[in-house]
């Protein structure tokens, strides 16, 4: 049986659905009562109210709910938010580090064999030079409270795995997209649907790795059972990098929308963005972030099962 935390989330919900389709018994856990009710209606899925990660008796409570499970997939996390609140760092540490290690220690006590941890490519940094993608074993360089907390959790999990023999799998995805996705891709979709001319015509020199939800879930499922996945760290992507201009055109094509673009020199865009406090947004559109998944493919014999065009088409399923 597989236990999935964060089962009401974007990735966790899709993972539970896939496991159900494959007739794999799964416990779908979330902190909010009733938020996984739709999953509980699926065959092979049992809904579970997750214990508080930070309570004084959290480890004992988690040990109880994990009893009988062979694999834990930890997809629950405090996610990256655009905020400068003074308490952010502490909250990320409490939930993403302390909470994760509580679940891992409880998993060991409950006799769980494998722990699959959904981390982030941001542990490597925020950007890459063209043609110099991140590789799984390069020195981490996390920036910001979110990335730092995910890397600290990775380190703590490795210590637990070394001490106890728990099989640990770490997966570091870049931006994940799919039906119901939020964030920058959802914003681009809305602008394209409204026919707004986008100033991305000159953004054809960068390259970004993305991963469709179906492809990420496929690797996560593979990581729950593949013998070679034990104690490994994997980067994942669609294996097809895009410039921002290519991305906009592909989204437009998938949604059968006109791609109205305007060519504005990137330095001018950055200058305008800095005047209105949006430099970070323009940076994410213009800079590169590539990942090399050759090690993932070689070790697991894995390849992305869904093409980037088909994955992009799925973006619009929730809009139909």
Secondary structure, DSSP 8 states (H G I E B T S, - for coil): -EEEESTTSHHHHHHHHHHHHTT--EEEEESSTTTTHHHHTSTTEEEEE---TTSTTHHHHHHHHHTT-SEEEE-------S---TTHHHHHIIIIIIIHHHHHHHHHHHT--EEEEE--GGGS-S-B-TT--B-TTS-----HHHHHHHHHHHHHHHHHHHHH--EEEEEEE-EEE-TT--SHHHHHHHHHHHT--BS-TT--S--B-EEEHHHHHHHHHHHHH-GGGTTEEEEE--S--B-HHHHHHHHHHHTT----B----HHHHHHHHHHTT-HHHHHHHHSBB-B--HHHHHHHT---SS-HHHHHHHTTGGG-
